[in-house]
Amino acid sequence: AECDLDEHIEFPRCQRRPAVPADAGARQRIGESAQPLLQTGGPPLTPRELDVLVQVALGCTNVEAGQRLSLKPETVKSYLRS
């Protein structure tokens, strides 16, 4: 049986390029669709908080998320705590 190599390639964490839209309108739509899942009685997420959350959800460390978003790792931590 033939083997499909694409099924077995391991990508380094946070190096995958998923279809996550980068434009502001798309981020807003993602945020709006995620809001019902995130409702805990607190205020809604800001666009920047959502940007950080998406990076972490993709598997990025705080350092990697910070590099992608031009933030210090401490700032990423702060966004995740809020």
KOLMI-152366 format. One record per residue (C-alpha): residue number from 1; residue in three letters; chain; x, y, z. Coordinates in nm, 2 decimals. Each point is the difference from the previous one (the first is absolute). Layout:
N
<pt pos="NUM" code="ALA" unit="A" xx="X" yy="Y" zz="Z"/>
...
***
This chain:
82
<pt pos="1" code="ALA" unit="A" xx="0.00" yy="0.00" zz="0.00"/>
<pt pos="2" code="GLU" unit="A" xx="0.12" yy="0.35" zz="-0.08"/>
<pt pos="3" code="CYS" unit="A" xx="0.07" yy="0.24" zz="0.28"/>
<pt pos="4" code="ASP" unit="A" xx="-0.11" yy="0.36" zz="-0.01"/>
<pt pos="5" code="LEU" unit="A" xx="0.29" yy="0.19" zz="0.15"/>
<pt pos="6" code="ASP" unit="A" xx="-0.21" yy="0.31" zz="0.07"/>
<pt pos="7" code="GLU" unit="A" xx="-0.19" yy="-0.20" zz="0.26"/>
<pt pos="8" code="HIS" unit="A" xx="0.32" yy="-0.08" zz="0.18"/>
<pt pos="9" code="ILE" unit="A" xx="0.19" yy="0.34" zz="-0.01"/>
<pt pos="10" code="GLU" unit="A" xx="0.03" yy="0.16" zz="0.35"/>
<pt pos="11" code="PHE" unit="A" xx="-0.01" yy="0.37" zz="-0.01"/>
<pt pos="12" code="PRO" unit="A" xx="0.18" yy="0.20" zz="0.28"/>
<pt pos="13" code="ARG" unit="A" xx="-0.24" yy="0.15" zz="0.25"/>
<pt pos="14" code="CYS" unit="A" xx="-0.13" yy="0.34" zz="-0.11"/>
<pt pos="15" code="GLN" unit="A" xx="0.14" yy="-0.04" zz="-0.35"/>
<pt pos="16" code="ARG" unit="A" xx="-0.31" yy="-0.12" zz="-0.17"/>
<pt pos="17" code="ARG" unit="A" xx="-0.18" yy="0.25" zz="-0.22"/>
<pt pos="18" code="PRO" unit="A" xx="-0.36" yy="-0.06" zz="0.07"/>
<pt pos="19" code="ALA" unit="A" xx="-0.27" yy="0.18" zz="-0.19"/>
<pt pos="20" code="VAL" unit="A" xx="-0.04" yy="0.27" zz="0.27"/>
<pt pos="21" code="PRO" unit="A" xx="-0.09" yy="0.33" zz="-0.17"/>
<pt pos="22" code="ALA" unit="A" xx="0.22" yy="0.29" zz="0.09"/>
<pt pos="23" code="ASP" unit="A" xx="-0.22" yy="0.29" zz="-0.11"/>
<pt pos="24" code="ALA" unit="A" xx="-0.19" yy="0.19" zz="0.26"/>
<pt pos="25" code="GLY" unit="A" xx="-0.34" yy="-0.09" zz="-0.14"/>
<pt pos="26" code="ALA" unit="A" xx="0.07" yy="-0.37" zz="0.01"/>
<pt pos="27" code="ARG" unit="A" xx="0.14" yy="0.03" zz="0.36"/>
<pt pos="28" code="GLN" unit="A" xx="-0.32" yy="0.18" zz="0.10"/>
<pt pos="29" code="ARG" unit="A" xx="-0.22" yy="-0.27" zz="-0.15"/>
<pt pos="30" code="ILE" unit="A" xx="0.21" yy="-0.27" zz="0.18"/>
<pt pos="31" code="GLY" unit="A" xx="-0.04" yy="0.20" zz="0.32"/>
<pt pos="32" code="GLU" unit="A" xx="-0.37" yy="0.04" zz="-0.04"/>
<pt pos="33" code="SER" unit="A" xx="-0.05" yy="-0.37" zz="-0.07"/>
<pt pos="34" code="ALA" unit="A" xx="0.22" yy="-0.10" zz="0.30"/>
<pt pos="35" code="GLN" unit="A" xx="-0.18" yy="0.24" zz="0.24"/>
<pt pos="36" code="PRO" unit="A" xx="-0.28" yy="-0.24" zz="0.09"/>
<pt pos="37" code="LEU" unit="A" xx="0.26" yy="-0.26" zz="0.09"/>
<pt pos="38" code="LEU" unit="A" xx="0.19" yy="0.24" zz="0.21"/>
<pt pos="39" code="GLN" unit="A" xx="-0.28" yy="0.16" zz="0.19"/>
<pt pos="40" code="THR" unit="A" xx="0.07" yy="-0.02" zz="0.37"/>
<pt pos="41" code="GLY" unit="A" xx="-0.17" yy="0.31" zz="0.12"/>
<pt pos="42" code="GLY" unit="A" xx="0.31" yy="0.21" zz="-0.06"/>
<pt pos="43" code="PRO" unit="A" xx="0.06" yy="0.27" zz="-0.27"/>
<pt pos="44" code="PRO" unit="A" xx="0.05" yy="-0.12" zz="-0.36"/>
<pt pos="45" code="LEU" unit="A" xx="0.36" yy="-0.06" zz="-0.12"/>
<pt pos="46" code="THR" unit="A" xx="0.17" yy="0.29" zz="-0.17"/>
<pt pos="47" code="PRO" unit="A" xx="0.14" yy="-0.05" zz="-0.35"/>
<pt pos="48" code="ARG" unit="A" xx="0.35" yy="-0.02" zz="0.14"/>
<pt pos="49" code="GLU" unit="A" xx="-0.10" yy="-0.25" zz="0.27"/>
<pt pos="50" code="LEU" unit="A" xx="-0.15" yy="-0.21" zz="-0.27"/>
<pt pos="51" code="ASP" unit="A" xx="0.32" yy="0.02" zz="-0.22"/>
<pt pos="52" code="VAL" unit="A" xx="0.20" yy="-0.13" zz="0.30"/>
<pt pos="53" code="LEU" unit="A" xx="-0.25" yy="-0.27" zz="0.08"/>
<pt pos="54" code="VAL" unit="A" xx="0.00" yy="-0.12" zz="-0.37"/>
<pt pos="55" code="GLN" unit="A" xx="0.38" yy="-0.03" zz="0.01"/>
<pt pos="56" code="VAL" unit="A" xx="0.01" yy="-0.20" zz="0.32"/>
<pt pos="57" code="ALA" unit="A" xx="-0.29" yy="-0.22" zz="-0.13"/>
<pt pos="58" code="LEU" unit="A" xx="0.22" yy="-0.07" zz="-0.30"/>
<pt pos="59" code="GLY" unit="A" xx="0.27" yy="-0.14" zz="0.23"/>
<pt pos="60" code="CYS" unit="A" xx="0.23" yy="0.30" zz="0.03"/>
<pt pos="61" code="THR" unit="A" xx="0.19" yy="0.07" zz="0.32"/>
<pt pos="62" code="ASN" unit="A" xx="-0.03" yy="0.34" zz="0.16"/>
<pt pos="63" code="VAL" unit="A" xx="0.34" yy="0.09" zz="-0.16"/>
<pt pos="64" code="GLU" unit="A" xx="-0.11" yy="-0.13" zz="-0.35"/>
<pt pos="65" code="ALA" unit="A" xx="-0.34" yy="0.18" zz="0.03"/>
<pt pos="66" code="GLY" unit="A" xx="0.18" yy="0.32" zz="0.10"/>
<pt pos="67" code="GLN" unit="A" xx="0.24" yy="-0.03" zz="-0.30"/>
<pt pos="68" code="ARG" unit="A" xx="-0.29" yy="-0.04" zz="-0.24"/>
<pt pos="69" code="LEU" unit="A" xx="-0.20" yy="0.29" zz="0.15"/>
<pt pos="70" code="SER" unit="A" xx="0.30" yy="0.23" zz="0.08"/>
<pt pos="71" code="LEU" unit="A" xx="-0.06" yy="-0.03" zz="0.38"/>
<pt pos="72" code="LYS" unit="A" xx="0.22" yy="-0.08" zz="0.29"/>
<pt pos="73" code="PRO" unit="A" xx="-0.07" yy="-0.34" zz="0.16"/>
<pt pos="74" code="GLU" unit="A" xx="-0.10" yy="0.18" zz="0.32"/>
<pt pos="75" code="THR" unit="A" xx="-0.26" yy="0.19" zz="-0.20"/>
<pt pos="76" code="VAL" unit="A" xx="-0.14" yy="-0.33" zz="-0.14"/>
<pt pos="77" code="LYS" unit="A" xx="-0.03" yy="-0.14" zz="0.35"/>
<pt pos="78" code="SER" unit="A" xx="-0.18" yy="0.32" zz="0.10"/>
<pt pos="79" code="TYR" unit="A" xx="-0.25" yy="-0.04" zz="-0.28"/>
<pt pos="80" code="LEU" unit="A" xx="-0.06" yy="-0.36" zz="0.09"/>
<pt pos="81" code="ARG" unit="A" xx="-0.07" yy="0.09" zz="0.37"/>
<pt pos="82" code="SER" unit="A" xx="-0.26" yy="0.27" zz="-0.10"/>
***
